Amino acid sequence: MSAFASRAGEFRPSPVRAVFETAMDPSVVSLAGGNPDLSVLPGGTVGDLAAQLIRERAGEILQYGSGAGTAGLRELSVRLMARGGSTVTEADVLPTTGSQAGLDLVTKLFCDPGDVILAEGPTYVGALGVFGAYEVDVRHVPVDEHGMDPSAVADALDDAAAQGERVPFVYVIPSFQNPTGVTMPVERRRELVRVCAERDVMIIEDDPYALLSFDRAQPLASMHGMDPEHVIHLGSFSKIFAPGLRIGWIAAPPEVRGRLQIAAESVVIHPSNLAQSLVTAWVGSEHWEPTLDNAVTLYRERWEAMDAALTEFMPSSVRWTTPTGGFFTWVTADELVGKDVLAEAIAHGVVLVPGSACYMDGRDSDAVRLAFSGVAPARIREGVKRFAQVLRDL
Ligand code: PMP
């Protein structure tokens, strides 16, 4: 339609959202969505908390609130970030309607059309949707088993500078990366911070999986804690509580945080008071940590079931990553090259995220992302078996 803005042509549907309906079909095994398992959440207890909040504080919770978010949520975000070694204060934290919205705000604030940003290759499909909408040119830096290589980032930044290109930030998912499941060791994080700070380029640290280590160890040191002036941290309660509440946060230097708040106010005015208060009450309660322990135990068992099924069913040439936490593994197979992998998978009763969706240019890929977080072990085995049949038929 001619009335659309030019940027509308860059809007791209997330392949995960596009197969949402198919994935709901009970005859299909969905290894596509990175869904937390909510079966371990005591719904009654959460419901009681929500009811109590409204009963006791309706006048505040059901009224308009502050664009700065609630004090409780800011304080909670500060406490969670301290686990990764960050000394951020409440004044530097902005509650958001999820980290997806946080990324949109940050991109809106920093990027003009045609600006270059660096991201892992492959990266989170939802981030590509944001970058496309702001007409940003994404350069992918390859990921190995330890994530993004800082020396490759340095080279890419220097190349861009030599071309006179503006690079407002490097986007990185350091823990249990979406889609590969790999984690950046602390030394690489430190090196990446050094490389970017030296060139005065910001890092956007998108870290929603940090607390989901299978051994429930403390999270690795966050890059934000290493250099809060050069790192903007995106946090989320989606994977550690409930994605349907749509609550996350941004930690950023004061000048950035203030502008992000103004940008957010013009879109949502403020995140839901009820959702913020419920997150604060639940994550602040004695129930949260044991519930998260139970969920992570499930994720570990599911990863073990997926690893076993991949070993059982995949041809010997197929490779996959070994996550130590989070929701995903990345499976590489020559058979996938040049194929419409998603269509073939759906025809075999399984859905997944094709590797090509994790690159801005949709390049051909020899890989897929499999999510194990939201599926019972027997279904995981069946899904992997179906995927193995897809490979055979290709
Ligand atoms: N960033 C990454 C890396 C993610 O995997 C996700 C969720 N799949 C998001 C952001 C969005 O999270 P939220 O629900 O907090 O918007």
Boltz pocket constraint, residues with backbone or C-beta under 6 A from the ligand:
constraints:
  - pocket:
      binder: B
      contacts: [[A, 34], [A, 97], [A, 98], [A, 99], [A, 100], [A, 101], [A, 124], [A, 126], [A, 173], [A, 178], [A, 206], [A, 208], [A, 235], [A, 236], [A, 237], [A, 238], [A, 243], [A, 246], [A, 247], [A, 248]]
      max_distance: 6.0
